[in-house]
């Protein structure tokens, strides 16, 4: 029995709509993107990924943002407070922290374990993620998000 094109297309759309949302780990600087580049990161992630996604804030990144709200210049404190308010739209995940582990190392460890992309503009972190073949989402030409690597 053959399906019509419309039935096959409907079936394909239902299958893709029912897939689990893709998790994307946010680095702290990803949450500064709306302020720095005037980019709606949630709309851009939707455009880029073309599927449901879940922006994940892991505990070391949240701790880093909380520290930034208390130290540094008044402008940085305001920006960090904005990033924390934006983080409320993310899924918070408390992860086990290893002694003396830097935030970037925790992001690398979790991204590798979960096999998910990371949203960052940090050059050093992007290079480390590429070295372990993890997809990286970053700002391109100060106007849009781009992805480097394949998402399964």
Secondary structure, 3 states (H helix, E strand, C coil): CCCCHHHHHHHHHHHHHHCCCEEEEECHHHHHHHHHHCCCHHHHHHHHHCCCEEEEEEHHHHHHHHHHCCCCCHHHHHHHHHHHHHHCCCEEECCCCCCCCCHHHHHHHHHHHHCCEEECCCHHHHHHHHHCCCCEEEEECCCEEEEECCCC
